[in-house]
Amino acid sequence: MPIAKKNQLVGLDIGSHAIKLVEIDNSKKGLILKNFGIIGLPHDAIVEGSIKEMEIVATAIKNL
């Protein structure tokens, strides 16, 4: 889900095995990938699309 902030976009993908985050600048030259991060999750943190370990997932997002 992208979130716009000035000329910046942030995308966050919460998957069952990892969380991915991208930061993109929207400049006059076009879109530029500024940052990318990925962090793994324990196998039981998200099960069948449902977050089971909210604190673990929240901590992983904060660390990214």
PDBQT receptor file of N, H, CA, C and O in Angstrom, charges set to zero:
ATOM      1  N   MET A   1       0.836  -1.159   0.000  1.00  0.00    +0.000 N 
ATOM      2  CA  MET A   1       0.000   0.000   0.000  1.00  0.00    +0.000 C 
ATOM      3  C   MET A   1       0.894   1.239   0.000  1.00  0.00    +0.000 C 
ATOM      4  O   MET A   1       1.545   1.518   1.007  1.00  0.00    +0.000 OA
ATOM      5  N   PRO A   2       0.942   1.981  -1.090  1.00  0.00    +0.000 N 
ATOM      6  CA  PRO A   2       1.790   3.169  -1.124  1.00  0.00    +0.000 C 
ATOM      7  C   PRO A   2       1.214   4.309  -0.288  1.00  0.00    +0.000 C 
ATOM      8  O   PRO A   2      -0.002   4.492  -0.223  1.00  0.00    +0.000 OA
ATOM      9  N   ILE A   3       2.091   5.064   0.343  1.00  0.00    +0.000 N 
ATOM     10  H   ILE A   3       3.078   4.915   0.291  1.00  0.00    +0.000 HD
ATOM     11  CA  ILE A   3       1.708   6.224   1.133  1.00  0.00    +0.000 C 
ATOM     12  C   ILE A   3       2.497   7.409   0.574  1.00  0.00    +0.000 C 
ATOM     13  O   ILE A   3       3.726   7.366   0.528  1.00  0.00    +0.000 OA
ATOM     14  N   ALA A   4       1.797   8.468   0.148  1.00  0.00    +0.000 N 
ATOM     15  H   ALA A   4       0.799   8.502   0.186  1.00  0.00    +0.000 HD
ATOM     16  CA  ALA A   4       2.473   9.624  -0.426  1.00  0.00    +0.000 C 
ATOM     17  C   ALA A   4       2.824  10.632   0.659  1.00  0.00    +0.000 C 
ATOM     18  O   ALA A   4       1.997  10.939   1.519  1.00  0.00    +0.000 OA
ATOM     19  N   LYS A   5       4.045  11.145   0.619  1.00  0.00    +0.000 N 
ATOM     20  H   LYS A   5       4.716  10.895  -0.079  1.00  0.00    +0.000 HD
ATOM     21  CA  LYS A   5       4.489  12.194   1.530  1.00  0.00    +0.000 C 
ATOM     22  C   LYS A   5       5.374  13.120   0.720  1.00  0.00    +0.000 C 
ATOM     23  O   LYS A   5       6.503  12.768   0.379  1.00  0.00    +0.000 OA
ATOM     24  N   LYS A   6       4.867  14.297   0.414  1.00  0.00    +0.000 N 
ATOM     25  H   LYS A   6       3.950  14.582   0.692  1.00  0.00    +0.000 HD
ATOM     26  CA  LYS A   6       5.556  15.250  -0.452  1.00  0.00    +0.000 C 
ATOM     27  C   LYS A   6       5.872  14.570  -1.776  1.00  0.00    +0.000 C 
ATOM     28  O   LYS A   6       4.955  14.155  -2.485  1.00  0.00    +0.000 OA
ATOM     29  N   ASN A   7       7.143  14.446  -2.122  1.00  0.00    +0.000 N 
ATOM     30  H   ASN A   7       7.887  14.783  -1.546  1.00  0.00    +0.000 HD
ATOM     31  CA  ASN A   7       7.524  13.789  -3.371  1.00  0.00    +0.000 C 
ATOM     32  C   ASN A   7       8.072  12.404  -3.106  1.00  0.00    +0.000 C 
ATOM     33  O   ASN A   7       8.973  11.942  -3.807  1.00  0.00    +0.000 OA
ATOM     34  N   GLN A   8       7.535  11.743  -2.104  1.00  0.00    +0.000 N 
ATOM     35  H   GLN A   8       6.803  12.118  -1.535  1.00  0.00    +0.000 HD
ATOM     36  CA  GLN A   8       8.048  10.447  -1.684  1.00  0.00    +0.000 C 
ATOM     37  C   GLN A   8       6.911   9.430  -1.627  1.00  0.00    +0.000 C 
ATOM     38  O   GLN A   8       5.787   9.749  -1.241  1.00  0.00    +0.000 OA
ATOM     39  N   LEU A   9       7.229   8.211  -2.016  1.00  0.00    +0.000 N 
ATOM     40  H   LEU A   9       8.142   7.952  -2.330  1.00  0.00    +0.000 HD
ATOM     41  CA  LEU A   9       6.295   7.104  -1.893  1.00  0.00    +0.000 C 
ATOM     42  C   LEU A   9       6.944   6.025  -1.045  1.00  0.00    +0.000 C 
ATOM     43  O   LEU A   9       8.147   5.783  -1.143  1.00  0.00    +0.000 OA
ATOM     44  N   VAL A  10       6.133   5.375  -0.206  1.00  0.00    +0.000 N 
ATOM     45  H   VAL A  10       5.156   5.572  -0.127  1.00  0.00    +0.000 HD
ATOM     46  CA  VAL A  10       6.611   4.259   0.599  1.00  0.00    +0.000 C 
ATOM     47  C   VAL A  10       5.656   3.092   0.351  1.00  0.00    +0.000 C 
ATOM     48  O   VAL A  10       4.438   3.238   0.459  1.00  0.00    +0.000 OA
ATOM     49  N   GLY A  11       6.222   1.939   0.019  1.00  0.00    +0.000 N 
ATOM     50  H   GLY A  11       7.211   1.820  -0.068  1.00  0.00    +0.000 HD
ATOM     51  CA  GLY A  11       5.432   0.733  -0.176  1.00  0.00    +0.000 C 
ATOM     52  C   GLY A  11       5.810  -0.303   0.861  1.00  0.00    +0.000 C 
ATOM     53  O   GLY A  11       6.990  -0.516   1.137  1.00  0.00    +0.000 OA
ATOM     54  N   LEU A  12       4.797  -0.951   1.438  1.00  0.00    +0.000 N 
ATOM     55  H   LEU A  12       3.838  -0.777   1.213  1.00  0.00    +0.000 HD
ATOM     56  CA  LEU A  12       5.016  -1.956   2.480  1.00  0.00    +0.000 C 
ATOM     57  C   LEU A  12       4.271  -3.220   2.097  1.00  0.00    +0.000 C 
ATOM     58  O   LEU A  12       3.063  -3.190   1.866  1.00  0.00    +0.000 OA
ATOM     59  N   ASP A  13       4.997  -4.339   2.030  1.00  0.00    +0.000 N 
ATOM     60  H   ASP A  13       5.979  -4.364   2.217  1.00  0.00    +0.000 HD
ATOM     61  CA  ASP A  13       4.398  -5.642   1.711  1.00  0.00    +0.000 C 
ATOM     62  C   ASP A  13       4.613  -6.560   2.903  1.00  0.00    +0.000 C 
ATOM     63  O   ASP A  13       5.742  -6.929   3.225  1.00  0.00    +0.000 OA
ATOM     64  N   ILE A  14       3.516  -6.921   3.551  1.00  0.00    +0.000 N 
ATOM     65  H   ILE A  14       2.599  -6.621   3.290  1.00  0.00    +0.000 HD
ATOM     66  CA  ILE A  14       3.587  -7.838   4.695  1.00  0.00    +0.000 C 
ATOM     67  C   ILE A  14       3.206  -9.219   4.194  1.00  0.00    +0.000 C 
ATOM     68  O   ILE A  14       2.039  -9.495   3.917  1.00  0.00    +0.000 OA
ATOM     69  N   GLY A  15       4.205 -10.082   4.080  1.00  0.00    +0.000 N 
ATOM     70  H   GLY A  15       5.153  -9.858   4.305  1.00  0.00    +0.000 HD
ATOM     71  CA  GLY A  15       3.987 -11.439   3.608  1.00  0.00    +0.000 C 
ATOM     72  C   GLY A  15       4.065 -12.429   4.751  1.00  0.00    +0.000 C 
ATOM     73  O   GLY A  15       4.363 -12.052   5.885  1.00  0.00    +0.000 OA
ATOM     74  N   SER A  16       3.802 -13.684   4.466  1.00  0.00    +0.000 N 
ATOM     75  H   SER A  16       3.560 -13.991   3.546  1.00  0.00    +0.000 HD
ATOM     76  CA  SER A  16       3.793 -14.702   5.524  1.00  0.00    +0.000 C 
ATOM     77  C   SER A  16       5.192 -15.078   5.991  1.00  0.00    +0.000 C 
ATOM     78  O   SER A  16       5.350 -15.620   7.085  1.00  0.00    +0.000 OA
ATOM     79  N   HIS A  17       6.218 -14.798   5.175  1.00  0.00    +0.000 N 
ATOM     80  H   HIS A  17       6.090 -14.358   4.286  1.00  0.00    +0.000 HD
ATOM     81  CA  HIS A  17       7.586 -15.156   5.535  1.00  0.00    +0.000 C 
ATOM     82  C   HIS A  17       8.511 -13.958   5.715  1.00  0.00    +0.000 C 
ATOM     83  O   HIS A  17       9.568 -14.073   6.336  1.00  0.00    +0.000 OA
ATOM     84  N   ALA A  18       8.112 -12.801   5.169  1.00  0.00    +0.000 N 
ATOM     85  H   ALA A  18       7.254 -12.707   4.664  1.00  0.00    +0.000 HD
ATOM     86  CA  ALA A  18       8.978 -11.621   5.231  1.00  0.00    +0.000 C 
ATOM     87  C   ALA A  18       8.156 -10.355   5.033  1.00  0.00    +0.000 C 
ATOM     88  O   ALA A  18       7.045 -10.388   4.505  1.00  0.00    +0.000 OA
ATOM     89  N   ILE A  19       8.733  -9.240   5.472  1.00  0.00    +0.000 N 
ATOM     90  H   ILE A  19       9.635  -9.214   5.902  1.00  0.00    +0.000 HD
ATOM     91  CA  ILE A  19       8.152  -7.924   5.239  1.00  0.00    +0.000 C 
ATOM     92  C   ILE A  19       9.132  -7.167   4.354  1.00  0.00    +0.000 C 
ATOM     93  O   ILE A  19      10.331  -7.136   4.629  1.00  0.00    +0.000 OA
ATOM     94  N   LYS A  20       8.611  -6.552   3.282  1.00  0.00    +0.000 N 
ATOM     95  H   LYS A  20       7.637  -6.578   3.059  1.00  0.00    +0.000 HD
ATOM     96  CA  LYS A  20       9.429  -5.785   2.362  1.00  0.00    +0.000 C 
ATOM     97  C   LYS A  20       8.977  -4.328   2.387  1.00  0.00    +0.000 C 
ATOM     98  O   LYS A  20       7.784  -4.038   2.486  1.00  0.00    +0.000 OA
ATOM     99  N   LEU A  21       9.945  -3.416   2.297  1.00  0.00    +0.000 N 
ATOM    100  H   LEU A  21      10.913  -3.652   2.217  1.00  0.00    +0.000 HD
ATOM    101  CA  LEU A  21       9.657  -1.990   2.328  1.00  0.00    +0.000 C 
ATOM    102  C   LEU A  21      10.472  -1.294   1.248  1.00  0.00    +0.000 C 
ATOM    103  O   LEU A  21      11.663  -1.569   1.099  1.00  0.00    +0.000 OA
ATOM    104  N   VAL A  22       9.847  -0.396   0.494  1.00  0.00    +0.000 N 
ATOM    105  H   VAL A  22       8.880  -0.172   0.615  1.00  0.00    +0.000 HD
ATOM    106  CA  VAL A  22      10.565   0.412  -0.485  1.00  0.00    +0.000 C 
ATOM    107  C   VAL A  22      10.248   1.878  -0.253  1.00  0.00    +0.000 C 
ATOM    108  O   VAL A  22       9.146   2.234   0.164  1.00  0.00    +0.000 OA
ATOM    109  N   GLU A  23      11.238   2.725  -0.530  1.00  0.00    +0.000 N 
ATOM    110  H   GLU A  23      12.133   2.435  -0.869  1.00  0.00    +0.000 HD
ATOM    111  CA  GLU A  23      11.056   4.172  -0.488  1.00  0.00    +0.000 C 
ATOM    112  C   GLU A  23      11.459   4.707  -1.860  1.00  0.00    +0.000 C 
ATOM    113  O   GLU A  23      12.571   4.463  -2.330  1.00  0.00    +0.000 OA
ATOM    114  N   ILE A  24      10.554   5.431  -2.490  1.00  0.00    +0.000 N 
ATOM    115  H   ILE A  24       9.651   5.629  -2.108  1.00  0.00    +0.000 HD
ATOM    116  CA  ILE A  24      10.759   5.929  -3.848  1.00  0.00    +0.000 C 
ATOM    117  C   ILE A  24      10.584   7.438  -3.857  1.00  0.00    +0.000 C 
ATOM    118  O   ILE A  24       9.620   7.966  -3.303  1.00  0.00    +0.000 OA
ATOM    119  N   ASP A  25      11.526   8.129  -4.492  1.00  0.00    +0.000 N 
ATOM    120  H   ASP A  25      12.309   7.700  -4.942  1.00  0.00    +0.000 HD
ATOM    121  CA  ASP A  25      11.410   9.573  -4.692  1.00  0.00    +0.000 C 
ATOM    122  C   ASP A  25      10.798   9.826  -6.061  1.00  0.00    +0.000 C 
ATOM    123  O   ASP A  25      11.148   9.175  -7.046  1.00  0.00    +0.000 OA
ATOM    124  N   ASN A  26       9.883  10.779  -6.103  1.00  0.00    +0.000 N 
ATOM    125  H   ASN A  26       9.599  11.307  -5.303  1.00  0.00    +0.000 HD
ATOM    126  CA  ASN A  26       9.280  11.194  -7.358  1.00  0.00    +0.000 C 
ATOM    127  C   ASN A  26       9.908  12.526  -7.746  1.00  0.00    +0.000 C 
ATOM    128  O   ASN A  26       9.487  13.579  -7.267  1.00  0.00    +0.000 OA
ATOM    129  N   SER A  27      10.911  12.479  -8.608  1.00  0.00    +0.000 N 
ATOM    130  H   SER A  27      11.253  11.623  -8.997  1.00  0.00    +0.000 HD
ATOM    131  CA  SER A  27      11.653  13.685  -8.980  1.00  0.00    +0.000 C 
ATOM    132  C   SER A  27      11.310  14.089 -10.411  1.00  0.00    +0.000 C 
ATOM    133  O   SER A  27      10.541  13.418 -11.099  1.00  0.00    +0.000 OA
ATOM    134  N   LYS A  28      11.898  15.196 -10.838  1.00  0.00    +0.000 N 
ATOM    135  H   LYS A  28      12.523  15.741 -10.279  1.00  0.00    +0.000 HD
ATOM    136  CA  LYS A  28      11.694  15.659 -12.212  1.00  0.00    +0.000 C 
ATOM    137  C   LYS A  28      12.234  14.651 -13.222  1.00  0.00    +0.000 C 
ATOM    138  O   LYS A  28      11.761  14.590 -14.357  1.00  0.00    +0.000 OA
ATOM    139  N   LYS A  29      13.227  13.859 -12.809  1.00  0.00    +0.000 N 
ATOM    140  H   LYS A  29      13.612  13.909 -11.887  1.00  0.00    +0.000 HD
ATOM    141  CA  LYS A  29      13.818  12.845 -13.683  1.00  0.00    +0.000 C 
ATOM    142  C   LYS A  29      12.997  11.553 -13.711  1.00  0.00    +0.000 C 
ATOM    143  O   LYS A  29      13.278  10.660 -14.510  1.00  0.00    +0.000 OA
ATOM    144  N   GLY A  30      12.000  11.450 -12.857  1.00  0.00    +0.000 N 
ATOM    145  H   GLY A  30      11.772  12.176 -12.208  1.00  0.00    +0.000 HD
ATOM    146  CA  GLY A  30      11.172  10.247 -12.780  1.00  0.00    +0.000 C 
ATOM    147  C   GLY A  30      11.262   9.614 -11.405  1.00  0.00    +0.000 C 
ATOM    148  O   GLY A  30      11.726  10.236 -10.449  1.00  0.00    +0.000 OA
ATOM    149  N   LEU A  31      10.818   8.383 -11.318  1.00  0.00    +0.000 N 
ATOM    150  H   LEU A  31      10.441   7.878 -12.095  1.00  0.00    +0.000 HD
ATOM    151  CA  LEU A  31      10.835   7.664 -10.046  1.00  0.00    +0.000 C 
ATOM    152  C   LEU A  31      12.226   7.094  -9.778  1.00  0.00    +0.000 C 
ATOM    153  O   LEU A  31      12.846   6.499 -10.660  1.00  0.00    +0.000 OA
ATOM    154  N   ILE A  32      12.706   7.285  -8.551  1.00  0.00    +0.000 N 
ATOM    155  H   ILE A  32      12.202   7.768  -7.835  1.00  0.00    +0.000 HD
ATOM    156  CA  ILE A  32      14.035   6.802  -8.169  1.00  0.00    +0.000 C 
ATOM    157  C   ILE A  32      13.909   5.976  -6.894  1.00  0.00    +0.000 C 
ATOM    158  O   ILE A  32      13.377   6.449  -5.889  1.00  0.00    +0.000 OA
ATOM    159  N   LEU A  33      14.400   4.741  -6.939  1.00  0.00    +0.000 N 
ATOM    160  H   LEU A  33      14.832   4.357  -7.755  1.00  0.00    +0.000 HD
ATOM    161  CA  LEU A  33      14.414   3.891  -5.755  1.00  0.00    +0.000 C 
ATOM    162  C   LEU A  33      15.449   4.430  -4.780  1.00  0.00    +0.000 C 
ATOM    163  O   LEU A  33      16.646   4.433  -5.065  1.00  0.00    +0.000 OA
ATOM    164  N   LYS A  34      14.972   4.885  -3.625  1.00  0.00    +0.000 N 
ATOM    165  H   LYS A  34      13.999   4.883  -3.394  1.00  0.00    +0.000 HD
ATOM    166  CA  LYS A  34      15.859   5.494  -2.639  1.00  0.00    +0.000 C 
ATOM    167  C   LYS A  34      16.329   4.460  -1.617  1.00  0.00    +0.000 C 
ATOM    168  O   LYS A  34      17.507   4.435  -1.261  1.00  0.00    +0.000 OA
ATOM    169  N   ASN A  35      15.425   3.612  -1.145  1.00  0.00    +0.000 N 
ATOM    170  H   ASN A  35      14.468   3.632  -1.434  1.00  0.00    +0.000 HD
ATOM    171  CA  ASN A  35      15.753   2.583  -0.154  1.00  0.00    +0.000 C 
ATOM    172  C   ASN A  35      14.903   1.343  -0.376  1.00  0.00    +0.000 C 
ATOM    173  O   ASN A  35      13.781   1.415  -0.877  1.00  0.00    +0.000 OA
ATOM    174  N   PHE A  36      15.462   0.211   0.007  1.00  0.00    +0.000 N 
ATOM    175  H   PHE A  36      16.373   0.153   0.414  1.00  0.00    +0.000 HD
ATOM    176  CA  PHE A  36      14.752  -1.068  -0.051  1.00  0.00    +0.000 C 
ATOM    177  C   PHE A  36      15.180  -1.880   1.163  1.00  0.00    +0.000 C 
ATOM    178  O   PHE A  36      16.361  -1.914   1.508  1.00  0.00    +0.000 OA
ATOM    179  N   GLY A  37      14.232  -2.524   1.801  1.00  0.00    +0.000 N 
ATOM    180  H   GLY A  37      13.273  -2.496   1.521  1.00  0.00    +0.000 HD
ATOM    181  CA  GLY A  37      14.579  -3.370   2.930  1.00  0.00    +0.000 C 
ATOM    182  C   GLY A  37      13.703  -4.605   2.973  1.00  0.00    +0.000 C 
ATOM    183  O   GLY A  37      12.562  -4.595   2.511  1.00  0.00    +0.000 OA
ATOM    184  N   ILE A  38      14.251  -5.659   3.532  1.00  0.00    +0.000 N 
ATOM    185  H   ILE A  38      15.177  -5.667   3.908  1.00  0.00    +0.000 HD
ATOM    186  CA  ILE A  38      13.506  -6.903   3.711  1.00  0.00    +0.000 C 
ATOM    187  C   ILE A  38      13.943  -7.519   5.034  1.00  0.00    +0.000 C 
ATOM    188  O   ILE A  38      15.125  -7.526   5.375  1.00  0.00    +0.000 OA
ATOM    189  N   ILE A  39      12.972  -8.029   5.761  1.00  0.00    +0.000 N 
ATOM    190  H   ILE A  39      12.011  -8.022   5.483  1.00  0.00    +0.000 HD
ATOM    191  CA  ILE A  39      13.259  -8.687   7.033  1.00  0.00    +0.000 C 
ATOM    192  C   ILE A  39      12.390  -9.936   7.133  1.00  0.00    +0.000 C 
ATOM    193  O   ILE A  39      11.191  -9.899   6.858  1.00  0.00    +0.000 OA
ATOM    194  N   GLY A  40      13.013 -11.034   7.529  1.00  0.00    +0.000 N 
ATOM    195  H   GLY A  40      13.987 -11.063   7.752  1.00  0.00    +0.000 HD
ATOM    196  CA  GLY A  40      12.300 -12.300   7.652  1.00  0.00    +0.000 C 
ATOM    197  C   GLY A  40      11.444 -12.343   8.913  1.00  0.00    +0.000 C 
ATOM    198  O   GLY A  40      11.693 -11.628   9.884  1.00  0.00    +0.000 OA
ATOM    199  N   LEU A  41      10.441 -13.194   8.868  1.00  0.00    +0.000 N 
ATOM    200  H   LEU A  41      10.240 -13.774   8.080  1.00  0.00    +0.000 HD
ATOM    201  CA  LEU A  41       9.548 -13.404  10.005  1.00  0.00    +0.000 C 
ATOM    202  C   LEU A  41       9.590 -14.864  10.436  1.00  0.00    +0.000 C 
ATOM    203  O   LEU A  41       9.826 -15.743   9.607  1.00  0.00    +0.000 OA
ATOM    204  N   PRO A  42       9.363 -15.137  11.720  1.00  0.00    +0.000 N 
ATOM    205  CA  PRO A  42       9.224 -16.530  12.159  1.00  0.00    +0.000 C 
ATOM    206  C   PRO A  42       8.028 -17.180  11.448  1.00  0.00    +0.000 C 
ATOM    207  O   PRO A  42       7.067 -16.498  11.091  1.00  0.00    +0.000 OA
ATOM    208  N   HIS A  43       8.095 -18.483  11.249  1.00  0.00    +0.000 N 
ATOM    209  H   HIS A  43       8.875 -19.037  11.539  1.00  0.00    +0.000 HD
ATOM    210  CA  HIS A  43       7.055 -19.169  10.471  1.00  0.00    +0.000 C 
ATOM    211  C   HIS A  43       5.668 -19.085  11.091  1.00  0.00    +0.000 C 
ATOM    212  O   HIS A  43       4.682 -19.277  10.380  1.00  0.00    +0.000 OA
ATOM    213  N   ASP A  44       5.549 -18.808  12.377  1.00  0.00    +0.000 N 
ATOM    214  H   ASP A  44       6.350 -18.653  12.955  1.00  0.00    +0.000 HD
ATOM    215  CA  ASP A  44       4.231 -18.761  13.010  1.00  0.00    +0.000 C 
ATOM    216  C   ASP A  44       3.723 -17.343  13.267  1.00  0.00    +0.000 C 
ATOM    217  O   ASP A  44       2.682 -17.172  13.902  1.00  0.00    +0.000 OA
ATOM    218  N   ALA A  45       4.438 -16.323  12.786  1.00  0.00    +0.000 N 
ATOM    219  H   ALA A  45       5.283 -16.461  12.270  1.00  0.00    +0.000 HD
ATOM    220  CA  ALA A  45       4.025 -14.935  13.020  1.00  0.00    +0.000 C 
ATOM    221  C   ALA A  45       2.777 -14.579  12.213  1.00  0.00    +0.000 C 
ATOM    222  O   ALA A  45       1.890 -13.882  12.707  1.00  0.00    +0.000 OA
ATOM    223  N   ILE A  46       2.713 -15.061  10.974  1.00  0.00    +0.000 N 
ATOM    224  H   ILE A  46       3.433 -15.628  10.573  1.00  0.00    +0.000 HD
ATOM    225  CA  ILE A  46       1.545 -14.843  10.110  1.00  0.00    +0.000 C 
ATOM    226  C   ILE A  46       1.128 -16.200   9.558  1.00  0.00    +0.000 C 
ATOM    227  O   ILE A  46       1.918 -16.887   8.911  1.00  0.00    +0.000 OA
ATOM    228  N   VAL A  47      -0.113 -16.576   9.817  1.00  0.00    +0.000 N 
ATOM    229  H   VAL A  47      -0.755 -16.018  10.342  1.00  0.00    +0.000 HD
ATOM    230  CA  VAL A  47      -0.618 -17.878   9.385  1.00  0.00    +0.000 C 
ATOM    231  C   VAL A  47      -1.879 -17.662   8.557  1.00  0.00    +0.000 C 
ATOM    232  O   VAL A  47      -2.838 -17.043   9.018  1.00  0.00    +0.000 OA
ATOM    233  N   GLU A  48      -1.866 -18.180   7.324  1.00  0.00    +0.000 N 
ATOM    234  H   GLU A  48      -1.087 -18.682   6.950  1.00  0.00    +0.000 HD
ATOM    235  CA  GLU A  48      -2.998 -18.075   6.400  1.00  0.00    +0.000 C 
ATOM    236  C   GLU A  48      -3.503 -16.642   6.270  1.00  0.00    +0.000 C 
ATOM    237  O   GLU A  48      -4.710 -16.401   6.265  1.00  0.00    +0.000 OA
ATOM    238  N   GLY A  49      -2.568 -15.687   6.164  1.00  0.00    +0.000 N 
ATOM    239  H   GLY A  49      -1.588 -15.883   6.168  1.00  0.00    +0.000 HD
ATOM    240  CA  GLY A  49      -2.925 -14.291   5.959  1.00  0.00    +0.000 C 
ATOM    241  C   GLY A  49      -3.358 -13.535   7.200  1.00  0.00    +0.000 C 
ATOM    242  O   GLY A  49      -3.729 -12.365   7.114  1.00  0.00    +0.000 OA
ATOM    243  N   SER A  50      -3.315 -14.183   8.346  1.00  0.00    +0.000 N 
ATOM    244  H   SER A  50      -3.013 -15.134   8.416  1.00  0.00    +0.000 HD
ATOM    245  CA  SER A  50      -3.718 -13.553   9.600  1.00  0.00    +0.000 C 
ATOM    246  C   SER A  50      -2.506 -13.382  10.513  1.00  0.00    +0.000 C 
ATOM    247  O   SER A  50      -1.748 -14.324  10.743  1.00  0.00    +0.000 OA
ATOM    248  N   ILE A  51      -2.335 -12.161  11.031  1.00  0.00    +0.000 N 
ATOM    249  H   ILE A  51      -2.951 -11.395  10.845  1.00  0.00    +0.000 HD
ATOM    250  CA  ILE A  51      -1.202 -11.891  11.921  1.00  0.00    +0.000 C 
ATOM    251  C   ILE A  51      -1.487 -12.518  13.281  1.00  0.00    +0.000 C 
ATOM    252  O   ILE A  51      -2.435 -12.131  13.965  1.00  0.00    +0.000 OA
ATOM    253  N   LYS A  52      -0.660 -13.487  13.668  1.00  0.00    +0.000 N 
ATOM    254  H   LYS A  52       0.110 -13.801  13.113  1.00  0.00    +0.000 HD
ATOM    255  CA  LYS A  52      -0.815 -14.181  14.942  1.00  0.00    +0.000 C 
ATOM    256  C   LYS A  52       0.070 -13.587  16.024  1.00  0.00    +0.000 C 
ATOM    257  O   LYS A  52      -0.281 -13.623  17.203  1.00  0.00    +0.000 OA
ATOM    258  N   GLU A  53       1.217 -13.038  15.632  1.00  0.00    +0.000 N 
ATOM    259  H   GLU A  53       1.502 -13.008  14.674  1.00  0.00    +0.000 HD
ATOM    260  CA  GLU A  53       2.185 -12.451  16.569  1.00  0.00    +0.000 C 
ATOM    261  C   GLU A  53       2.343 -10.969  16.250  1.00  0.00    +0.000 C 
ATOM    262  O   GLU A  53       3.318 -10.563  15.618  1.00  0.00    +0.000 OA
ATOM    263  N   MET A  54       1.370 -10.157  16.696  1.00  0.00    +0.000 N 
ATOM    264  H   MET A  54       0.578 -10.487  17.210  1.00  0.00    +0.000 HD
ATOM    265  CA  MET A  54       1.333  -8.737  16.367  1.00  0.00    +0.000 C 
ATOM    266  C   MET A  54       2.612  -8.005  16.797  1.00  0.00    +0.000 C 
ATOM    267  O   MET A  54       3.132  -7.179  16.046  1.00  0.00    +0.000 OA
ATOM    268  N   GLU A  55       3.116  -8.299  17.988  1.00  0.00    +0.000 N 
ATOM    269  H   GLU A  55       2.694  -8.970  18.598  1.00  0.00    +0.000 HD
ATOM    270  CA  GLU A  55       4.296  -7.609  18.498  1.00  0.00    +0.000 C 
ATOM    271  C   GLU A  55       5.531  -7.900  17.649  1.00  0.00    +0.000 C 
ATOM    272  O   GLU A  55       6.332  -7.002  17.389  1.00  0.00    +0.000 OA
ATOM    273  N   ILE A  56       5.688  -9.149  17.218  1.00  0.00    +0.000 N 
ATOM    274  H   ILE A  56       5.037  -9.879  17.429  1.00  0.00    +0.000 HD
ATOM    275  CA  ILE A  56       6.831  -9.529  16.381  1.00  0.00    +0.000 C 
ATOM    276  C   ILE A  56       6.758  -8.809  15.041  1.00  0.00    +0.000 C 
ATOM    277  O   ILE A  56       7.767  -8.294  14.558  1.00  0.00    +0.000 OA
ATOM    278  N   VAL A  57       5.577  -8.768  14.439  1.00  0.00    +0.000 N 
ATOM    279  H   VAL A  57       4.757  -9.187  14.831  1.00  0.00    +0.000 HD
ATOM    280  CA  VAL A  57       5.404  -8.113  13.141  1.00  0.00    +0.000 C 
ATOM    281  C   VAL A  57       5.623  -6.602  13.293  1.00  0.00    +0.000 C 
ATOM    282  O   VAL A  57       6.295  -5.997  12.457  1.00  0.00    +0.000 OA
ATOM    283  N   ALA A  58       5.078  -5.990  14.328  1.00  0.00    +0.000 N 
ATOM    284  H   ALA A  58       4.532  -6.481  15.007  1.00  0.00    +0.000 HD
ATOM    285  CA  ALA A  58       5.250  -4.558  14.560  1.00  0.00    +0.000 C 
ATOM    286  C   ALA A  58       6.727  -4.208  14.771  1.00  0.00    +0.000 C 
ATOM    287  O   ALA A  58       7.205  -3.201  14.249  1.00  0.00    +0.000 OA
ATOM    288  N   THR A  59       7.437  -5.021  15.520  1.00  0.00    +0.000 N 
ATOM    289  H   THR A  59       7.048  -5.838  15.945  1.00  0.00    +0.000 HD
ATOM    290  CA  THR A  59       8.859  -4.795  15.763  1.00  0.00    +0.000 C 
ATOM    291  C   THR A  59       9.649  -4.910  14.461  1.00  0.00    +0.000 C 
ATOM    292  O   THR A  59      10.574  -4.133  14.225  1.00  0.00    +0.000 OA
ATOM    293  N   ALA A  60       9.289  -5.874  13.620  1.00  0.00    +0.000 N 
ATOM    294  H   ALA A  60       8.538  -6.505  13.812  1.00  0.00    +0.000 HD
ATOM    295  CA  ALA A  60       9.975  -6.046  12.344  1.00  0.00    +0.000 C 
ATOM    296  C   ALA A  60       9.774  -4.812  11.454  1.00  0.00    +0.000 C 
ATOM    297  O   ALA A  60      10.714  -4.369  10.793  1.00  0.00    +0.000 OA
ATOM    298  N   ILE A  61       8.561  -4.258  11.434  1.00  0.00    +0.000 N 
ATOM    299  H   ILE A  61       7.797  -4.619  11.970  1.00  0.00    +0.000 HD
ATOM    300  CA  ILE A  61       8.281  -3.057  10.631  1.00  0.00    +0.000 C 
ATOM    301  C   ILE A  61       9.081  -1.872  11.188  1.00  0.00    +0.000 C 
ATOM    302  O   ILE A  61       9.659  -1.102  10.420  1.00  0.00    +0.000 OA
ATOM    303  N   LYS A  62       9.116  -1.726  12.498  1.00  0.00    +0.000 N 
ATOM    304  H   LYS A  62       8.647  -2.351  13.122  1.00  0.00    +0.000 HD
ATOM    305  CA  LYS A  62       9.899  -0.632  13.101  1.00  0.00    +0.000 C 
ATOM    306  C   LYS A  62      11.374  -0.758  12.763  1.00  0.00    +0.000 C 
ATOM    307  O   LYS A  62      12.035   0.245  12.494  1.00  0.00    +0.000 OA
ATOM    308  N   ASN A  63      11.902  -1.989  12.775  1.00  0.00    +0.000 N 
ATOM    309  H   ASN A  63      11.364  -2.803  12.994  1.00  0.00    +0.000 HD
ATOM    310  CA  ASN A  63      13.308  -2.200  12.455  1.00  0.00    +0.000 C 
ATOM    311  C   ASN A  63      13.631  -1.865  10.997  1.00  0.00    +0.000 C 
ATOM    312  O   ASN A  63      14.736  -1.418  10.689  1.00  0.00    +0.000 OA
ATOM    313  N   LEU A  64      12.668  -2.080  10.109  1.00  0.00    +0.000 N 
ATOM    314  H   LEU A  64      11.771  -2.443  10.359  1.00  0.00    +0.000 HD
ATOM    315  CA  LEU A  64      12.896  -1.714   8.708  1.00  0.00    +0.000 C 
ATOM    316  C   LEU A  64      12.987  -0.223   8.579  1.00  0.00    +0.000 C 
ATOM    317  O   LEU A  64      13.177   0.291   7.477  1.00  0.00    +0.000 OA
TER     318      LEU A  64
